[in-house]
Amino acid sequence: MDIVKQIKHLTQEAIKAIESDSFPELMIQVVSVIAIFGLCYILSRLLGKMLSATLSTGNKHHSNVLKSSVLWISTLAFPVLSFSAMRVADALAVYGGIHPWLMRLATALAMALVFSRLILLTVKPPHLASIIRFTWTPIAFVIGAGWIEPIINALNGMVINLREIKITGFDIARTLAFSSLIFWIATIASTYGKRIIRRQSHIDHRSREAIAKLYEIFIFSFSLLLILHLMGINLRALAVLGGALGVGIGFGLKSIASNFISGIILLMDRSITVGDYIEFTNGQAGTVTRLNMRSTTLETDDGKVVVIPNESFITGSFINWTHKSRKQRYTLTFTVSHDDDIDKIKSLVEQCIGKNPKVLNQQDSPTITDPYCGVSDFGESDVSMFVNFWSDIDNRDYQQFSADLMLSMLSELKTHHIQIDSSSGE
């Protein structure tokens, strides 16, 4: 009944506020609210266009910073300008002897919009962003409207008795509010912390990715423990209960636990990381685009996305073509006639391959050899030949790259009246 009384009280106060205003004062507030929102909208659009024009003519080196700044300003400009203008209008209305109840509702709406857009900018996971918006947007509106005290009183009137435990509506609302706030702060700390870690150029790429993932795990684990403490849950009792439940459901979650532990192992030993080109013994291959605690995402050469459980990397064999370096040795094979000058072909092919800017030579690294062409087999009517060369191209581009090299070889040999019978590459 208390909550019903509070709602009736709020309704009666709103009706009294409306009835107390004369028609001219009410119209002044209506026109002011519409004018302020309209003017702030126009100003925010103009500001966004000006910043976009600055971005298009800015230095490319600062493009990421400018893009981020433009996104933030363009998104927050309208609600922030509206909130500020409404606060000024509220003060002027009070000074003029007007009860600005409508302006205060508009101020509360602008404040809620600020929170909503700020959450969208700082929280990337859609489900988490929805939860935080659902929790904090109404809270921001209630605070802006000045209804926080009666709302708290109303929630305190909602009591749930579970034997010796007494839970009020305010206890539940407070837990939800602070839990979402903690996860909001944790998401911001995780996002910007990982960004700072990945900018540390003195640390190698694999170490940066491993540290970033471990940092994310630490942040959210700490946040979860903080929420449990906020809820009044005894962590020691939770540990005992977790151990008992672990024995009971361990077999059912064996695969999930195995993948989770395998993910930690992969992060620690750095056998794979984002950007590596992986090939399994069954022929499946692709570039690592995402490394999670449960699975690893690969993008195949034809653009397909494959999600592979982390356990597969621990229990099975795979080739990491770019574990230490992208530099690899490739081989192209072709056949020529017995009547052709093999020495001349060898020289022409080596020169043709060596001229390609994507082919590496001994000057690029002491461990790399220059392109080498030789004979691999003698057939009844032809001679099988090969050419070895080094390159640091992306594995996904090799098919097109090898085709370009074969066409260059064909054109070079045809210029000297030498015919290639067939070709293949690996």
N, C-alpha and C positions, 0 to 999 in steps of 0.2 A: 504493500500500500504506500510505503514511503516514496517509491519511485514514481507512482502515479501522482502523488501530491506534488512532487517536485516538477513534474512535467506540466501539471495544471498551473502551478505557480509561474513557471516560465511563460506559458501561454498568456496568462492574465497580465503579466508585466509587459509583454509585447503588445497586447491589445491596448493597454493603458498608454503605452508610448505612442501608438498610432493615433489614438483618440485625442491625446494631449496636443498634438500638432495641428495648427491651423492649416487650411488648404494651401495657402501661399508658401508656408515653411516646408510643407511636404514636397511641393513642386520644386522648390529650390534644391532640396536634397536629391530628388530624382534627376533633375537636369544636371546638377553638379556631378553626380555619379556617372551618368552617361557621358558627359563631356570629358571627365577625367579619364575614364577608360578608353574612350575614342581617341583622345589626344595622345595618351601614352602608347596606344597601339600604333598610331601613325609614326610617332617618334622612334619607337623600337624598330619598325620596318625601315625607316630611313637610316637609322644607325647600322642596321644589318647590311643594307646595300653599300653604305660607305666603307664598312669593314671588308666586305667582299671585294670591293674595288681595290682596296689597299692590298688585300691578299693576292689578287691577280697580278699586281705590279711589284710585289715584294721580292726580296731575295730568296732564291730557291733554298739556300742553306737554312733559312729560318721558316720555311713553309710549314713544317709540322707544328712549331710553336704558334704561328699565326693562325693555322687552322683550328687548333685547340682553343685559342683565345676567342676567335670569331664564333665558334660553336657555343662556348660558355656565355659570351655577352649576348648573342642573338637569342639564346634560349631563356636567359634570365632577365633580359632588358624589360620586357613588358610587365611581368609581375612585380619586379623590384620598383620600377617607376610608378606603377599603379599604387603599390603599398605606400611609398614615400609621399606621393601626392595626396592620397586619402588621409594620411596622418596630418598633413598640413591643413587640409580642408576641414578635418574634424576639429582641430584647434581653433580655426577661424570661426567655425560655426558656434562653438562654445563661447567664444569671445563675443559673438553677436547675439547671444541669448537664445540660440536654437538648440534643442535637444537632438543631437545628430545620430539617432539610432540606426537610420538607414546607411549612413556613411560608415558607421562602425561595422555593420554587417558586410559592407563592400570591402572595408579594410581587412576583415577576417578572411573574406574570400580571396583577396590578393595574397595574403600571408599563406593561406593553404596552397595556392598556386605556386608560390615560391618554393615551398617544401616539396611539392609534387615534381616540379621540374628539376630541382636540385637532386632529388633521388634518382631520376632518370639519367642524369649526367654522371653520377658517381657510382651507381650500381648497375653492372652489366648483365648478370644473370636475370632473365625476365621474370622467373617465378619469385626470386628473392625481392626484386624491385617491386613486384605487385604486392607482396606481403607488407613491405615497409611502407609503401604508399597507402595501402588500405589502413594501416595503423596510424601513421603520423600525419596524414593530410587532415583527417577529422580532428585530431588533437590540435593541430595548428589553427584550424578554424575556431575551435572552442576557446582556445587561449586568446585569439585575436578578438573574438566577440565579447570576452570578459565573462564567459559562462563557466569557467573552470571550477569555481567554488561550489555552485549549486549542482553541477554534474558530479563532483566528488561526493557531495552529501547524498545525492540520489544513489550512486553506486554503493556507498557504505550502507545504505538501507537494504540492499539486496544481500541476504545472508544465506549461506548454505552450511548446514550443520551435519558433519560426518562424525558421529559419536563424539569424541572429545576435540575434534578439529573443527574450527570455525573459519569459514572462507567467505569473504565478502566480494561483491562485484568489483570493488576498487582494487582488491588484491589481484584478481585475475587481469583486470585492465592494466594495472601497473606492471605486472609480470610481462604481459604481451608487449607493452610499450617499451620497456627497458630492454627486453630480449631483442626486439627488432632494432632498437637503437644500437645495441652492442654489435649485432651482426652488420649493421650499416657502417659503423666505425671500422669493424674488422675488414669489411670489403674494401673500404677506401684505403686502409693501411696496407692490405694485401696488394691492391692494384698498383699503388704508387711505390710501395716497397719493392715489388718485383721489377717495376720500371727502372728504379734506381740501380738495382743489382745488375740488370742487363746492360746498363750503360758503363759498367766498370770494364773498360777495355783492357786493363792489365791482367784480368782473369780470363782464361780461355773460355770459349763458347760453351763447352760441355759443363764446366764447373759452374758457370753462371746459371744455366738451366737447372742444374741439380740444387744449387743453393736457393734459387727462386721457388722451386717446388717445395723444398723442405721448409722454407720460410712461410709459405702459404699454409702448409699443414700445421705448423706451430701456432700461427695466428688464430686459425679457426678452432683448433683444439683448446687453446687458452680461452677463447670466447665461449665455447661450450661449457667449460668448467666454471667460468664466471657466471653464466646463466643458471647453472645448476645450484651454485652457491646462493645466487639471488633468490631462487625458488625455495631455499631452505632445506635442500636435500643434503643429507649427510653423505659426503663423498666416501667415507670408509664403508658405510653400509652399502653404498652403490657398488664399491669394488667387490665386496663379498657376493652381492646379488649377481653382478656381472660374471664372476667366476662360476657360480652355480648355473647360470643360464648358458654360459659358454660350453660347459660340459654337456648340457642337454641338447643344444642346437648346433654344436660344433660340426657334427657330421653333415647336417643339412647345409651349412654355410662353408663347407670345406673348400669348394671351388672358389667362392668369393674371397675367403681368407687367403687362399693360395695366390690368387691374382693380386691381392693387395700387398702381400709380403713380397711377391715378385716385383711389383712396381717400386717398392722401397729399395730392393736390391739393384734394380736397373738404374735408379737415381744415384745410388752410392758408388757402384762400380763404373758408371758412365760408359757402358758398352754401347749404348745407343743414345741419341739425343735428337732434338728437333732439327730437321734439315738433312739427316743421314739418309743414304739410299740403301735400303735393306732388300736382300733377296733370300728367300727360303729354298730349302732343298726341293720342294715341290714345284718350283718355278715361279711362285708368286713373288712379286717385287713391287716396290714403290718407295716414295719419299715420306719420311716421318713428318707429319704435320702437327701432331698433338700427342703428348705423353701424359696420361692420367695415372692415378693410383690403381685403377682396375684394368685399363686397356690402353692400347697404343693405336693411333689412327694413321693409316698409310694412304697416300694418294698415288694410284697406279699411273703408268705412263699414258693411259687413255683417259685419265681424269676421274676414274672411279674412286670412291672412298671406301676403304676396307678397315673395319675395326677388329683388331686382333687381341685376344686376352694376353696379359703380360706373362702368364705362365708358359706360353708357347716359346718365349724367348729364353726362358730358363731351362726348360726340359728338352727343347729341340735345337737343331743346328740352323744357323743362318749366316749369311755373308753380309758384312757391313762394308760396302765398297768405299765409303768415305769416312771411315773411322778416324784415321789420322790425317788424311789428305785427300783432296779430290783428284789428285794426279793419278792416272791409271794408264796402263798399256793396253792398246787395242790392236786387233789384227784384221786385215782385209785379205781375202783370197781371190784369185782369178786364174784363168788358164789361157795359154797362148799356144801357137803352133810350133812344131818342132823346127820348122824352117826359119823362125824368127831369131834375131840376134839377142840372146838372153842377156849378155852383158850390157847391151845398149838399153834393153827394157829395164834392167835393174837400175841403171843410172837415171833414166828418165822418170821412173816411178818415185825414186827417192827424192829427186829434185822437185817433182810435182807435189808430193805430200809435204815436204819441208817448207814450201812456199806458203802454205795455208797458215794464217795468223793464229788459229786455234790449236795448232800442233806445236808441242813443246820440243825443245832441243837441249843439248848438253849445256848450253849457256844459261838456261833457266834454272838448272839444278845439277849438281855433280852426279846425282844418282840416276839421272835420266840419260838415255842414249838417243842419238839422232835416228830418224826414220831409217829402217833397214829392210831391204827387199831381197828375197832369196827364193830358191827352188825347194818345194816340199815333196813333189812326187813326179814320176814320169808315167804318162799314160801311153796307150797305143798310138794315139794320133795327136796328143797334146802334152804340154808341160804345165803342171800345177805350180803356181807361185804364190807367195804371200808377202805382205809388207807389214812390219810392226812399227807402231808410233805411239807417242805419249801425248795425252791431252788432259786438261782439267775441266772439260765441259760437263754440264749437268747430264746425268745419265738419261734423263727423260728426253734430251735433245739428240741422243746418239744416233737414232735411226735416220733422222734427217741429215745429220752431220756426215754419217758414213755414206749416204746416198750422194751428197754433194762431192765428197772425195772421189767416189767411183766415177762420177760424171767428169770430173777434172782429169782423172787418169785416162778415161776413154778418149777425151778430146785431145790430150797430149799425145797418146799413142797413135791415134788416127792421123795426127799431123805428120807423123813419121811413117805412115803406111803400115802400122801394126794393128792387127785385129785381135780383140779380146773375145774368146769364145763364150765364156760364162763367168759369173762372179758371185761372191757371197761374202758376208762379213760376220764377225763375232766380237 
